[in-house]
Amino acid sequence: MSFSGIVKFLIGFVIAIGLLAGAGIAGGLYFITKLTSPPEKPIFANEKNANKVKPVAAKVQPPAASTPKATEVSANTNTPTPISETKEKPLEPGTYKGRVIWSSGLSLRDNPSSDSERIGGVAYNEEVVVLSESDDKRWVRVRSEDGSNEGWVKARNIKRVEEGEQAQASNQ
């Protein structure tokens, strides 16, 4: 074997090792990227219509003297009494309002466990009523404000809404 044959062999060997190493690194980075990105939020059958954007009506202040307010006639006195325009139901004792802080929303589960069945979902920044906590305080039972969905979510994904925040949110 000549000196030029040995040099060609060594150059080919180094190039082959470089190609294999480069392919291995590229493949590893591809799979690491795929495995570290969070999955998309699942859309359940009962929330297909809930994700549509509802139009927001402009708030218009009516003139004070020109529009009559709705009234209700009392059965005993026959005198009209004003009806409040927004009746917010008071919360049951031991419950409070919370807001979803997990950016991709939450899956409602039928039991306080990651292995339990998914029964619905709650969108990001949606207000819910927190009904109870699990014994280990890691899960909370929530109900949507309209009462349509009820289930368990991780407690760390819900932030308690204080009274001042509720009033500020309703004024906007």
C-alpha positions as CSV (number, residue, x, y, z in Angstrom):
1,M,0.0,0.0,0.0
2,S,1.4,3.4,-0.9
3,F,1.4,6.6,1.1
4,S,-1.3,8.2,-1.1
5,G,-3.6,5.2,-0.5
6,I,-3.3,5.5,3.3
7,V,-4.0,9.3,3.1
8,K,-7.1,8.7,0.9
9,F,-8.3,6.0,3.4
10,L,-7.9,8.3,6.4
11,I,-9.6,11.2,4.7
12,G,-12.6,9.0,3.7
13,F,-12.8,7.6,7.2
14,V,-12.8,11.1,8.8
15,I,-15.5,12.3,6.4
16,A,-17.7,9.2,7.0
17,I,-17.4,9.7,10.8
18,G,-18.3,13.4,10.4
19,L,-21.4,12.6,8.3
20,L,-22.6,10.0,10.8
21,A,-22.1,12.3,13.7
22,G,-23.8,15.2,12.0
23,A,-26.8,13.0,11.1
24,G,-27.0,11.7,14.6
25,I,-27.0,15.2,16.1
26,A,-29.6,16.5,13.6
27,G,-31.9,13.6,14.3
28,G,-31.4,14.0,18.1
29,L,-32.3,17.7,17.9
30,Y,-35.4,17.0,15.8
31,F,-36.7,14.5,18.3
32,I,-35.9,16.7,21.3
33,T,-37.7,19.6,19.8
34,K,-40.8,17.4,19.1
35,L,-40.8,15.9,22.6
36,T,-40.4,19.2,24.5
37,S,-43.1,21.2,22.8
38,P,-46.5,21.1,24.6
39,P,-49.4,19.3,22.9
40,E,-52.3,21.3,21.5
41,K,-55.3,21.8,23.8
42,P,-57.9,19.1,23.0
43,I,-61.2,20.2,21.8
44,F,-64.1,18.2,23.1
45,A,-67.5,17.6,21.5
46,N,-69.3,19.7,24.1
47,E,-67.0,22.8,23.5
48,K,-67.1,23.0,19.7
49,N,-69.5,26.0,19.8
50,A,-68.1,27.5,23.0
51,N,-64.8,28.4,21.3
52,K,-66.5,30.7,18.8
53,V,-66.1,34.4,19.5
54,K,-69.3,36.1,20.6
55,P,-69.9,39.6,19.5
56,V,-69.7,42.2,22.2
57,A,-72.4,44.8,22.3
58,A,-71.4,48.4,22.8
59,K,-72.4,49.8,26.2
60,V,-74.6,52.8,25.6
61,Q,-75.8,54.9,28.5
62,P,-79.5,55.8,28.0
63,P,-80.6,59.3,28.9
64,A,-81.7,59.4,32.5
65,A,-85.2,60.9,32.1
66,S,-86.3,59.6,28.8
67,T,-86.4,55.8,29.2
68,P,-88.6,54.2,31.7
69,K,-87.1,51.4,33.8
70,A,-88.6,47.9,34.0
71,T,-90.9,47.5,36.9
72,E,-92.6,44.6,38.7
73,V,-95.9,45.0,40.3
74,S,-96.1,43.5,43.8
75,A,-99.1,41.3,44.3
76,N,-100.1,42.6,47.8
77,T,-99.6,46.4,47.3
78,N,-100.1,46.9,43.6
79,T,-97.2,49.3,43.6
80,P,-94.4,49.0,41.1
81,T,-90.9,48.1,42.3
82,P,-87.9,48.4,40.1
83,I,-86.3,45.2,38.8
84,S,-82.5,45.0,39.1
85,E,-81.0,44.8,35.6
86,T,-78.2,42.4,36.6
87,K,-79.1,39.7,39.1
88,E,-75.9,37.9,40.1
89,K,-76.5,34.8,42.1
90,P,-74.6,34.8,45.4
91,L,-72.1,32.0,45.9
92,E,-72.7,29.1,48.1
93,P,-70.9,29.1,51.5
94,G,-67.3,27.8,51.1
95,T,-67.1,28.5,47.4
96,Y,-65.2,31.3,45.6
97,K,-64.6,32.6,42.1
98,G,-61.4,31.7,40.3
99,R,-59.8,32.4,36.9
100,V,-58.0,29.9,34.6
101,I,-54.3,31.0,34.4
102,W,-53.0,28.1,32.3
103,S,-52.4,29.6,28.8
104,S,-53.8,26.7,26.8
105,G,-56.9,26.1,29.0
106,L,-57.7,23.2,31.2
107,S,-59.3,19.8,30.8
108,L,-62.1,19.0,33.2
109,R,-61.9,15.5,34.7
110,D,-64.5,13.4,36.5
111,N,-62.1,12.6,39.4
112,P,-59.1,14.4,41.0
113,S,-56.5,12.4,39.1
114,S,-54.5,12.8,35.9
115,D,-55.5,9.3,34.9
116,S,-59.3,10.0,35.1
117,E,-61.6,10.5,32.2
118,R,-61.7,14.0,30.5
119,I,-65.3,15.3,30.5
120,G,-64.9,18.8,29.1
121,G,-62.7,21.9,29.1
122,V,-62.3,25.4,30.4
123,A,-60.7,28.2,28.3
124,Y,-57.8,30.4,29.4
125,N,-58.8,33.5,31.5
126,E,-62.4,32.1,32.0
127,E,-64.0,32.6,35.4
128,V,-65.2,29.5,37.2
129,V,-66.7,28.8,40.6
130,V,-64.4,26.7,42.8
131,L,-66.7,24.3,44.7
132,S,-64.2,22.2,46.8
133,E,-60.7,20.9,47.1
134,S,-59.3,17.4,47.1
135,D,-57.9,16.0,50.3
136,D,-54.3,16.5,49.2
137,K,-55.2,20.1,48.0
138,R,-53.7,19.5,44.5
139,W,-57.1,19.4,42.7
140,V,-60.2,21.6,42.9
141,R,-63.7,20.9,41.8
142,V,-64.9,23.8,39.5
143,R,-68.1,24.7,37.8
144,S,-68.4,27.1,34.8
145,E,-70.2,30.4,35.5
146,D,-73.2,29.3,33.4
147,G,-73.3,26.0,35.2
148,S,-72.9,23.9,32.0
149,N,-69.6,22.1,33.0
150,E,-68.4,20.8,36.3
151,G,-65.3,18.8,37.0
152,W,-61.8,18.6,38.6
153,V,-58.8,20.6,37.5
154,K,-55.3,21.1,39.0
155,A,-55.4,23.7,41.8
156,R,-52.2,25.5,40.7
157,N,-53.9,26.4,37.3
158,I,-56.7,28.5,39.0
159,K,-56.1,31.9,40.6
160,R,-58.6,33.2,43.1
161,V,-60.5,36.3,41.9
162,E,-61.0,39.0,44.6
163,E,-64.2,41.1,44.8
164,G,-62.5,44.2,43.5
165,E,-61.3,42.3,40.4
166,Q,-64.8,41.0,39.7
167,A,-66.2,44.5,39.8
168,Q,-63.5,45.9,37.6
169,A,-64.0,43.1,35.1
170,S,-67.7,43.7,34.9
171,N,-67.3,47.4,34.4
172,Q,-65.1,46.9,31.3
